[in-house]
Amino acid sequence: MARPSDRRLFNQGILKLGMVLAGFCLACCIVGSPLYRHFKQNSRAQASCGSCDCGCDSDTSFSVVLDCGNHHDPDMEEEMRKGRLALLAEELHLQKNVTDDRLERTKELTMEVRKTSSQYRKEVEKCSIGIETCEAARAKAEAAHVDEYKLSALWERRARELGWSHGM
């Protein structure tokens, strides 16, 4: 019969072996999968594309797989025929179009802002006129109130002179 300490060492050894196997499998999954795809693409590219006279080195382990002209796309052929200056001119033309579109949109937005601003100015003018009218009416009412108070005081004084008293 095995002693308890031997059994524990045996269990620790199995645990270490399991951890090493799990780490090895994980490393194979992480590193092996991209390598497998890369070698699979290289073998497929070499099978579909014969010898290329592209002037590149023969090591394609980390390079882009070239089409080697097997697919004849008329648009791509036209693009390849264009010179560098023609491509730059086309790029500048496209950037000019984008800039013109942005400028047009900015002008439209500016006009919209001006229109909205004009509407707000009109509303402010209406409010200012209303405030001025109210202030004038308030001043007129206050003057009328002062005149009425003076008239009341005059009548009260005359009434007192004629013998009127507040408690009657």
C-alpha positions as CSV (number, residue, x, y, z in Angstrom):
1,M,0.0,0.0,0.0
2,A,1.2,3.5,-0.9
3,R,1.9,6.0,1.8
4,P,-0.1,9.3,1.8
5,S,3.1,11.3,1.0
6,D,3.8,9.1,-2.1
7,R,0.2,9.5,-3.3
8,R,0.4,13.3,-3.0
9,L,3.7,13.4,-5.0
10,F,2.0,11.2,-7.6
11,N,-1.0,13.6,-7.8
12,Q,1.3,16.6,-8.1
13,G,3.3,14.9,-10.9
14,I,0.1,14.2,-12.8
15,L,-1.1,17.8,-12.3
16,K,2.3,19.1,-13.6
17,L,2.1,16.8,-16.7
18,G,-1.5,17.9,-17.4
19,M,-0.5,21.6,-17.1
20,V,2.5,21.1,-19.5
21,L,0.3,19.3,-22.0
22,A,-2.4,22.0,-21.8
23,G,0.3,24.7,-22.3
24,F,1.7,22.8,-25.3
25,C,-1.7,22.5,-26.9
26,L,-2.5,26.2,-26.3
27,A,0.8,27.2,-27.9
28,C,0.1,24.9,-30.9
29,C,-3.3,26.5,-31.3
30,I,-1.9,30.0,-31.1
31,V,1.2,29.6,-33.3
32,G,0.2,26.6,-35.4
33,S,-3.1,28.0,-36.8
34,P,-1.5,31.0,-38.6
35,L,1.4,29.0,-39.8
36,Y,-0.9,26.3,-41.2
37,R,-3.0,29.0,-43.1
38,H,0.2,30.6,-44.4
39,F,1.7,27.4,-45.7
40,K,-1.7,26.5,-47.2
41,Q,-2.0,29.8,-49.0
42,N,1.6,29.5,-50.3
43,S,1.0,26.0,-51.7
44,R,-2.3,27.2,-53.3
45,A,-0.6,30.3,-54.8
46,Q,2.3,28.3,-56.2
47,A,-0.1,25.8,-57.7
48,S,-2.4,28.4,-59.4
49,C,0.3,30.8,-60.4
50,G,3.2,29.6,-62.5
51,S,6.5,31.4,-62.6
52,C,6.2,35.2,-62.3
53,D,8.6,37.6,-63.9
54,C,7.8,40.3,-61.3
55,G,11.4,40.9,-60.1
56,C,10.6,40.0,-56.5
57,D,12.5,37.7,-54.3
58,S,11.5,34.1,-54.3
59,D,10.9,34.1,-50.5
60,T,7.1,34.5,-50.2
61,S,6.8,33.5,-46.6
62,F,5.8,36.9,-45.4
63,S,4.8,38.7,-48.6
64,V,1.6,39.3,-50.4
65,V,0.5,36.6,-52.8
66,L,0.4,38.2,-56.3
67,D,-2.3,37.5,-58.8
68,C,0.1,37.0,-61.6
69,G,-2.4,38.3,-64.2
70,N,-4.6,35.2,-64.3
71,H,-7.8,37.3,-63.8
72,H,-8.1,40.0,-66.6
73,D,-10.1,42.8,-65.1
74,P,-10.5,45.7,-67.6
75,D,-10.8,48.3,-64.9
76,M,-7.6,47.1,-63.2
77,E,-5.8,47.0,-66.5
78,E,-6.8,50.6,-67.2
79,E,-5.6,51.7,-63.8
80,M,-2.3,49.9,-64.3
81,R,-1.8,51.7,-67.6
82,K,-2.1,55.1,-66.1
83,G,1.0,56.9,-65.2
84,R,1.9,58.2,-61.8
85,L,1.2,61.8,-62.8
86,A,-2.2,60.8,-64.1
87,L,-3.1,59.0,-60.9
88,L,-1.9,62.1,-58.8
89,A,-4.0,64.4,-61.1
90,E,-7.0,62.2,-60.6
91,E,-6.5,62.2,-56.9
92,L,-6.2,66.0,-56.8
93,H,-9.4,66.2,-58.9
94,L,-11.2,64.0,-56.5
95,Q,-10.0,66.0,-53.5
96,K,-11.1,69.2,-55.3
97,N,-14.5,67.7,-55.8
98,V,-14.8,66.8,-52.1
99,T,-13.5,70.3,-51.1
100,D,-16.1,71.9,-53.4
101,D,-18.9,69.8,-51.9
102,R,-17.8,70.7,-48.4
103,L,-17.6,74.4,-49.4
104,E,-21.1,74.3,-50.9
105,R,-22.5,72.7,-47.8
106,T,-20.7,75.3,-45.6
107,K,-22.2,78.1,-47.7
108,E,-25.7,76.5,-47.3
109,L,-25.3,76.2,-43.6
110,T,-24.0,79.8,-43.4
111,M,-27.1,81.1,-45.3
112,E,-29.3,79.1,-42.9
113,V,-27.6,80.6,-39.9
114,R,-28.0,84.1,-41.3
115,K,-31.7,83.5,-42.0
116,T,-32.2,82.2,-38.4
117,S,-30.2,85.1,-37.0
118,S,-32.3,87.6,-39.0
119,Q,-35.5,86.0,-37.5
120,Y,-34.1,86.3,-34.0
121,R,-33.2,89.9,-34.6
122,K,-36.8,90.6,-35.7
123,E,-38.1,89.0,-32.5
124,V,-35.7,91.0,-30.4
125,E,-36.8,94.2,-32.1
126,K,-40.5,93.3,-31.4
127,C,-39.6,92.6,-27.8
128,S,-37.7,95.9,-27.4
129,I,-40.6,97.8,-28.9
130,G,-43.0,96.0,-26.5
131,I,-40.8,96.8,-23.5
132,E,-40.5,100.5,-24.6
133,T,-44.3,100.7,-24.9
134,C,-44.9,99.1,-21.5
135,E,-42.3,101.4,-19.9
136,A,-44.0,104.5,-21.4
137,A,-47.5,103.2,-20.3
138,R,-46.1,102.6,-16.8
139,A,-44.6,106.1,-16.6
140,K,-47.9,107.5,-17.8
141,A,-49.8,105.5,-15.2
142,E,-47.4,106.5,-12.5
143,A,-47.9,110.2,-13.4
144,A,-51.7,109.8,-13.4
145,H,-51.5,108.1,-10.0
146,V,-49.5,111.0,-8.6
147,D,-52.0,113.5,-10.0
148,E,-54.9,111.5,-8.6
149,Y,-53.2,111.4,-5.2
150,K,-52.7,115.2,-5.3
151,L,-56.4,115.7,-6.2
152,S,-57.5,113.4,-3.4
153,A,-55.3,115.3,-0.9
154,L,-56.9,118.6,-2.1
155,W,-60.4,117.3,-1.7
156,E,-59.6,115.8,1.7
157,R,-58.1,119.2,2.8
158,R,-61.2,121.1,1.6
159,A,-63.5,118.6,3.4
160,R,-61.6,119.1,6.6
161,E,-61.9,122.8,6.3
162,L,-65.6,122.5,6.0
163,G,-65.7,120.4,9.2
164,W,-65.4,116.8,8.0
165,S,-63.6,114.4,10.2
166,H,-62.3,110.9,9.6
167,G,-64.3,109.2,12.3
168,M,-67.8,110.5,11.4
